[in-house]
Structures are given as C-alpha cells and as structure tokens.
Amino acid sequence: MGSKTRYSRPLILALALHVMILLLFAINSFFKPSSENALPTPDIINATIVEESQGQPETKQKPVEESKPEAVKPNQEKVDASKAKAEMEKAEAAKAKAVAERAEAAKAKAEIEKAEAAKAREAAEKAEATKAKAAAEKAEATKAKAEIEKAEAAKARATAEKAEAAKAKATAEKAEAAKAKAAAEKAEATKAKAAAEKAEAAKTKAAAEKAEAAKAKAAAEKVEAAKAKATAEKAEAAKAKATAEKAEAAKARAAAEKAEAAKAKAAAEKAEAAKARAAAEKAEAVKAKAAAEKAEAAAKAKAEAEAEAARERAAAEKAAEEAKARAAEEKAAEARAKAAALDSEFKKAIDAIKLKTNRSWIRPSDKTGLKCTIRVRLMSDGTVIDATVTSSSGDEIFDRSAENAVSKASPLPVPNDKELFARKFRSFSFIFEPR
C-alpha cells in the first residue's frame, strides 16, 4: 500500500506532462501556415522612366508622377499584409517553441525529480535496512550479553551459596569444637575442684586430728597436775590429820577413778568420732569420685552425641548439596532440552513459512537467482500485520513481489507454543529466495 502511494504522484505528473505536450503539438498543427502562404508573392511595380529635357514643359512629367502612387499603393498593402502575417506566424511559432521548451524543461525537471526521489527512496530503504540490521544486531548482542550476565549471576550465586555453606559448616564445626573444648575444660575444672576439695578435706582432717591430740595432751597434763596436787595435799593432810588424810585419800582415789573413767570415756568417744569422721570422709570421697566419674561419663557421652549430631548434620548438608546440585543439573538439562526442542520447532516453522510464501509468490518476468531479507510482524494467529524488505535484492520489482507474497500467504503457519511465538515470531526476519 505504501509503495502505491509513493508512485501515484509522479505517475500523475508524468501523465499530465504528456497530455500537455500532445496539446501543444495539436495547437502547432492547427495554426501551421499553408505552403501557398509560406512565401509572399512578389509585387510587380510598373515604373516609367522619363527623360527630362530642357525645353520640355513641366506639365508632361506630372501625369507620370500622379499615376505612380496609384500603381504602388495596392502592392504595398499586400506586402504589409504578408509581412504582418509572417510576423504573426513567426510569433506563434516562437510561442509554440517556447511552450514546447517549457514542456521539455518541465519533463526534464520531472525526470530529475523522479530520479532524485528514486535515489532518495533507495537511500532511505538502504538506511532503513542498515538501521534494522543494526537494531537486530544490537538486540542480539543485548540478548547474548543478558544471557552471559544471567549465567555469570547464576555461577556467582552458586559460588556464594557454596561459600556460605562451607562457611556455615566451618562455623558449626568450630562451634562444636569450642563446645567440646568447653565441656572438657568444665570436666577438668570439676575434677580439679573435686581433687582440691578432697585435699582440703584431708588437710582439715589432719588439722582436726592434731588439735585433738594437743587437747588430749593438755587434758592429760592437767590430770597429772591435779594428781600431783592431790598427792601433795594428801601428804599434807596426812601429816596434819590422819583421818582427814584418809578421807582425802579416799576422796582423791574416787576422784582419780572418776577422772580415769572420764578420760577413758572421752578417749572412746574421740575414737568413735574419728572413726565416724573417717567413714564420712571415705563415703564423701567415694561419692565425689562417683559424681566425677558420672560427670566425666556424661560429658564424654554428650561430646560423642554432639560429634555424632555434627557428623549427621554434615552428612545431611552434604546430601542436601548433592541433591541441590543434581536438581540444578536436571534443571539445566531440562532447559537445554527445551531450548533444543524450541530451536527445532522454530526451524520447522520458518521452513513452513518459506514454503507457503514461495507457493504464494507470483514470479515477475526474468526474475531468477534473486533474494532479499524480509521483516514480518504477526498477530498471535499468524495473520500478517506488515512485511517489509530490510535487505534489498537490488531489484525493486522483485522486492515488491516478495512483500506481496508474504501478505498473500497470510495467515502464516506459526507454532502453538505461546512463549516461542512471543520470543521468535511476534517480529522476525527471514531470507526470501525462491527456487
């Protein structure tokens, strides 16, 4: 439709120019002088030569002079008429020539304008083709760049995830090691504390035993002093009064017996207390040892459980990583398979479009071995919106016939996959090269 609009105005101008030229030729033929009037008829002038003589009177010359103007006058009018007619014809011829020259100039100007328009159109088409090619190349480059950036981002994301997993694993292992170390240190501290408490208990026991021995010695010395005093008092009393001494002796003897009994009782009680204390200390030591062994066993069991849990977590993380890697590989394989299927479907659709377009093509005369690139825009059902030659074959008639063939083949066979149609067939280009 656009090509018809482009050529309609120059065609109308050319037709108008030809009609004007034909009219000029008709006018020229209509006003062309006949061959009889082409050359004026020579006028015959009758003249009489009279010789003047000296003796002849003037009256004889006068009739001749009067008759001459009468004979010349009709011929002069005829010459003037012929001359005026010739001038008129000459002016008409000049006018017709000027009109013809103007028509020729207009025709030449129209031809020049037509050539300029064709040249401008060709330049515009070439620029449009270059622009479309540049746009397509830019789009392809942008798409390729986007794909590369997407792959790089996916790779960087996978690397980051792997690094994060390794870092988390290392952190977990470090935490587990720190926890195990803390548990070991705690067990060691507990064990050291128990040993220190045991040593303190032994030291306290030794100090208590030493204090008891000193106390017993002091008591024994006191008893001995009291005994000596009693003996002295008894001797003194015996010397003073025998009865008093006897009573005193009996009393001292009773006191001594009582002291001996108290001393024996105290010693027995002290032995019992020491024995009970030793038993309590032994029981406490056994209990502390059992608690330490139990704590050590619990810490060991806890450390082993935590190590086992860490191993299980590591195994689970490894399994998760492997599953993730397998899923990514399966997804990539699926994407490759889908891309291959879409590519195959795209090629089939392009071949079907070329076949239908070739069948719809009406071959111009003597147009063989030519090809051009056509950009086509489609609706979702394959209906052609427009078809434009982006890379010309060099023959305008062939290019227009190719565009008409695509429009005539509408609707074109397009794939049912909506994603493939949106990506590849909403607007696409193909090489039209009929066989």
C-alpha positions in Angstrom: 0.0 0.0 0.0 2.9 2.4 0.8 4.6 1.7 -2.5 1.4 2.5 -4.4 1.1 5.8 -2.6 4.8 6.6 -3.3 4.4 6.2 -7.0 1.0 7.7 -7.5 2.0 11.4 -7.6 5.0 11.0 -10.0 2.7 9.0 -12.3 0.1 11.7 -12.3 2.7 14.3 -13.1 4.1 12.3 -16.0 0.6 11.8 -17.5 -0.2 15.5 -17.2 3.1 16.4 -18.9 2.4 14.0 -21.8 -1.1 15.4 -22.2 0.3 19.0 -22.3 2.9 18.0 -24.9 0.1 16.4 -27.1 -2.0 19.6 -26.8 0.9 21.7 -27.8 1.6 19.6 -30.9 -2.1 19.8 -31.8 -2.2 23.6 -31.4 1.0 23.8 -33.5 -0.5 21.7 -36.3 -3.7 23.7 -36.2 -2.0 27.1 -36.6 0.6 25.9 -39.1 0.6 28.2 -42.3 -0.2 26.6 -45.7 2.6 26.2 -48.3 1.0 28.7 -50.6 1.3 31.4 -48.0 4.7 30.5 -46.9 6.4 32.7 -49.4 4.9 36.1 -50.3 4.1 36.8 -54.0 6.4 39.3 -55.4 4.7 42.6 -56.2 5.2 44.0 -59.8 5.8 47.6 -59.8 5.4 49.4 -63.1 7.7 52.3 -63.4 8.1 54.7 -66.4 11.4 56.4 -66.9 11.0 59.8 -68.5 14.0 61.8 -69.7 13.8 65.4 -68.8 14.7 67.9 -71.5 15.4 71.5 -71.0 12.9 72.7 -73.5 10.0 70.4 -72.3 7.5 72.0 -70.1 6.7 70.6 -66.5 3.2 69.6 -67.5 4.3 66.4 -69.2 6.0 65.0 -66.1 3.1 65.5 -63.8 0.8 62.7 -65.2 3.5 60.1 -64.6 4.1 61.2 -61.1 0.4 61.1 -60.3 -0.1 57.6 -61.8 2.9 56.1 -59.8 1.3 56.2 -56.4 -1.9 54.7 -57.7 0.0 51.6 -59.0 2.3 51.2 -55.9 -0.3 51.5 -53.2 -2.1 48.1 -53.7 1.1 46.3 -53.9 2.5 48.0 -50.7 -0.7 46.9 -48.8 -0.3 43.4 -49.9 3.4 43.4 -48.8 2.4 44.8 -45.5 -0.3 42.2 -45.0 2.1 39.4 -46.0 4.7 40.8 -43.7 2.2 41.1 -40.8 1.0 37.6 -41.4 4.6 36.3 -41.5 5.4 38.2 -38.2 2.3 36.7 -36.6 3.2 33.2 -37.8 6.7 33.7 -36.6 5.4 34.9 -33.2 3.1 31.9 -33.0 5.9 29.6 -33.9 8.2 31.2 -31.3 5.4 31.0 -28.7 4.8 27.3 -29.6 8.6 26.7 -29.4 8.7 28.4 -26.0 5.8 26.3 -24.8 7.5 23.1 -26.1 10.8 24.2 -24.5 9.0 24.8 -21.2 7.3 21.4 -21.5 10.6 19.8 -22.2 12.1 21.6 -19.3 9.2 20.5 -17.1 9.6 17.0 -18.3 13.4 17.0 -17.7 12.7 18.5 -14.3 10.1 15.8 -13.5 12.6 13.2 -14.7 15.3 14.7 -12.5 12.8 14.9 -9.5 11.8 11.3 -10.2 15.4 10.2 -10.3 16.1 12.1 -7.1 13.0 10.6 -5.5 14.1 7.1 -6.5 17.6 7.8 -5.3 16.2 9.2 -2.0 13.9 6.3 -1.7 16.7 3.8 -2.3 18.9 5.7 0.2 16.0 5.7 2.7 15.4 2.0 2.2 19.1 1.3 2.5 19.3 3.4 5.7 16.2 1.6 7.0 17.7 -1.7 6.2 21.0 -0.7 7.8 19.1 0.6 10.8 17.0 -2.6 11.1 20.2 -4.7 10.7 21.9 -2.6 13.4 18.9 -2.8 15.6 18.7 -6.6 15.1 22.4 -7.0 15.8 22.1 -4.7 18.9 19.1 -6.8 20.1 21.1 -10.0 19.5 24.1 -8.5 21.3 21.9 -7.3 24.2 20.3 -10.7 24.4 23.7 -12.5 24.3 25.0 -10.1 27.0 21.9 -10.7 29.1 22.4 -14.5 28.8 26.1 -14.2 29.7 25.2 -11.9 32.7 22.5 -14.3 33.8 24.9 -17.3 33.6 27.6 -15.3 35.4 25.0 -14.3 38.1 23.9 -17.9 38.4 27.5 -19.0 38.7 28.3 -16.3 41.2 25.1 -17.2 43.2 26.1 -20.9 43.2 29.7 -20.0 44.3 28.3 -17.7 47.0 25.9 -20.4 48.2 28.7 -22.9 48.2 30.9 -20.5 50.1 28.1 -19.7 52.6 27.5 -23.5 53.1 31.3 -24.0 53.6 31.4 -21.1 56.0 28.4 -22.3 57.9 29.9 -25.8 58.1 33.2 -24.4 59.3 31.4 -22.2 61.8 29.3 -25.2 63.0 32.5 -27.3 63.3 34.3 -24.5 65.1 31.3 -24.1 67.5 31.2 -27.8 68.1 34.9 -27.9 68.8 34.6 -24.9 71.1 31.7 -26.6 72.8 33.6 -29.8 73.2 36.6 -27.9 74.5 34.4 -26.0 77.0 32.9 -29.3 78.1 36.3 -30.9 78.5 37.6 -27.8 80.4 34.5 -27.9 82.6 35.0 -31.6 83.3 38.7 -30.9 84.1 37.7 -28.0 86.3 35.1 -30.2 88.1 37.8 -32.9 88.5 40.3 -30.4 89.8 37.8 -28.9 92.1 36.9 -32.3 93.5 40.6 -33.0 94.0 41.1 -29.6 95.7 38.1 -30.3 97.9 39.5 -33.7 98.8 42.9 -32.2 99.5 41.2 -29.5 101.7 39.2 -32.2 103.5 42.4 -34.2 104.2 44.1 -31.1 105.4 41.2 -30.2 107.6 41.1 -33.7 108.9 44.9 -33.6 109.7 44.4 -30.2 111.5 41.5 -31.6 113.5 43.4 -34.7 114.5 46.4 -32.5 115.5 44.1 -30.3 117.5 42.5 -33.3 119.2 46.0 -34.7 120.1 47.0 -31.4 121.6 43.8 -31.2 123.5 44.2 -34.8 124.8 47.8 -34.0 125.8 46.7 -30.8 127.6 44.0 -32.8 129.4 46.5 -35.5 130.4 48.9 -32.9 131.7 46.1 -31.2 133.7 45.1 -34.6 135.2 48.7 -35.3 136.1 49.0 -31.9 137.7 45.8 -32.4 139.5 47.0 -35.8 140.7 50.3 -34.4 141.8 48.5 -31.6 143.7 46.2 -34.2 145.3 49.1 -36.3 146.4 50.8 -33.2 147.9 47.6 -32.2 149.5 47.1 -35.8 150.8 50.6 -35.9 152.2 50.0 -32.5 153.8 46.6 -33.6 155.1 48.1 -36.9 156.3 50.7 -35.0 158.1 48.1 -32.6 159.6 45.4 -35.1 160.4 45.5 -38.8 159.6 41.7 -39.1 159.4 41.5 -36.2 157.2 44.2 -37.7 155.1 42.5 -41.0 155.0 39.3 -39.3 153.9 41.1 -37.1 151.5 42.9 -40.1 150.1 39.6 -41.9 149.6 38.2 -38.9 148.1 41.2 -38.4 145.8 41.1 -42.1 144.9 37.4 -41.7 144.0 38.2 -38.5 142.0 41.1 -40.3 140.3 38.9 -43.2 139.4 36.2 -40.9 138.2 38.8 -38.9 136.1 40.2 -42.2 134.7 36.7 -43.2 133.8 36.0 -39.8 132.2 39.3 -40.0 130.4 38.6 -43.5 129.1 35.1 -42.4 128.1 36.5 -39.2 126.3 39.1 -41.4 124.5 36.4 -43.8 123.4 34.1 -41.0 122.3 37.1 -39.4 120.4 37.9 -42.7 118.7 34.3 -43.2 117.8 34.1 -39.6 116.4 37.3 -40.2 114.4 36.1 -43.4 113.1 32.7 -41.8 112.1 34.6 -38.9 110.6 36.8 -41.2 108.6 33.8 -43.2 107.4 32.0 -40.0 106.4 35.1 -38.7 104.6 35.6 -42.0 102.9 31.9 -42.0 101.9 32.2 -38.4 100.7 35.3 -39.2 98.7 33.5 -42.3 97.1 30.5 -40.1 96.4 32.7 -37.3 94.9 34.6 -39.9 92.8 31.4 -41.4 91.6 30.0 -38.0 90.8 33.2 -37.0 88.9 33.1 -40.3 87.0 29.4 -39.8 86.3 30.0 -36.2 85.1 33.0 -37.3 83.0 30.9 -40.1 81.5 28.1 -37.7 80.9 30.4 -35.1 79.3 32.0 -37.9 77.2 28.6 -39.2 76.2 27.4 -35.6 75.4 30.6 -34.9 73.4 30.1 -38.1 71.5 26.4 -37.3 70.9 27.3 -33.8 69.8 30.0 -35.2 67.5 27.6 -37.7 66.1 25.0 -34.9 65.6 27.6 -32.8 63.9 28.5 -35.8 61.6 24.8 -36.3 60.9 24.4 -32.6 60.1 27.4 -32.6 57.9 26.1 -35.7 56.1 22.6 -34.1 55.8 24.2 -30.9 54.4 26.3 -32.8 52.0 23.3 -34.8 50.9 21.3 -31.5 50.5 24.2 -30.0 48.5 24.3 -33.1 46.3 20.5 -33.0 45.9 20.7 -29.3 45.1 23.5 -29.9 42.5 21.5 -32.8 41.0 18.4 -30.6 40.8 20.4 -27.8 39.2 21.9 -30.2 36.7 18.5 -31.7 35.9 17.1 -28.2 35.5 19.9 -27.2 33.2 19.5 -30.4 31.2 15.7 -29.8 31.0 16.4 -26.2 29.9 18.9 -27.4 27.2 16.4 -30.0 26.0 13.6 -27.4 26.0 15.9 -24.9 24.1 16.8 -27.7 21.6 13.1 -28.5 21.1 12.2 -24.8 20.7 15.0 -24.4 18.2 13.8 -27.4 16.2 10.2 -26.1 16.3 11.5 -22.6 15.2 13.3 -24.1 12.2 10.3 -26.2 11.2 8.0 -23.1 11.4 10.5 -21.0 9.4 10.7 -23.7 6.7 6.9 -23.9 6.6 6.6 -20.1 6.3 9.2 -20.1 3.5 7.3 -22.9 1.7 3.9 -21.2 1.9 5.4 -17.8 0.9 7.1 -19.4 -2.1 3.8 -21.0 -3.2 2.1 -17.6 -2.9 4.8 -15.8 -4.9 3.9 -14.6 -8.4 7.2 -14.6 -10.4 7.9 -11.4 -12.4 9.3 -12.0 -15.8 13.1 -12.7 -15.9 13.5 -12.6 -12.2 15.6 -15.5 -11.2 18.5 -16.0 -8.8 17.5 -13.1 -6.6 16.9 -13.0 -2.8 16.1 -10.4 -0.2 15.6 -10.3 3.6 12.0 -9.6 4.8 11.0 -8.4 8.3 7.5 -9.7 9.2 5.2 -8.7 12.1 2.5 -11.2 13.0 -0.6 -11.5 15.2 -0.9 -14.4 17.5 -2.9 -16.5 15.0 -0.2 -15.9 12.2 -2.0 -13.1 10.5 0.5 -10.8 8.8 0.4 -7.2 10.1 3.1 -6.0 7.7 6.0 -7.3 5.6 8.9 -5.0 4.7 12.1 -5.7 2.8 15.1 -4.9 5.1 17.9 -6.1 2.8 17.0 -5.4 -0.9 17.8 -7.8 -3.7 18.7 -4.8 -5.9 15.6 -5.2 -8.0 12.6 -3.2 -6.7 10.0 -5.2 -8.6 11.3 -8.5 -7.1 11.3 -6.8 -3.6 7.7 -5.7 -4.0 6.7 -9.2 -5.3 8.3 -10.8 -2.2 6.3 -8.5 0.1 3.1 -9.3 -1.8 3.9 -13.0 -1.5 4.2 -12.8 2.3 0.9 -10.8 2.6 -0.8 -13.2 0.3 0.4 -16.2 2.3 -1.3 -14.8 5.5 -2.1 -16.4 8.0 1.4 -17.9 8.2 2.0 -21.3 10.0 3.2 -20.4 13.5 4.0 -22.7 16.4 1.3 -23.3 19.1 3.8 -22.6 21.9 2.9 -19.0 23.1 6.3 -18.4 24.7 8.1 -19.4 21.5 5.8 -17.2 19.4 6.3 -14.2 21.7 10.1 -14.6 21.6 10.6 -15.5 18.0 7.6 -14.9 15.8 6.0 -11.7 17.0 8.5 -9.9 14.8 11.1 -11.8 12.8 13.1 -11.7 9.6 13.9 -14.4 7.0 15.6 -14.7 3.7 13.2 -14.9 0.7 15.0 -16.9 -2.0 12.5 -18.7 -4.3 13.8 -21.6 -6.4 
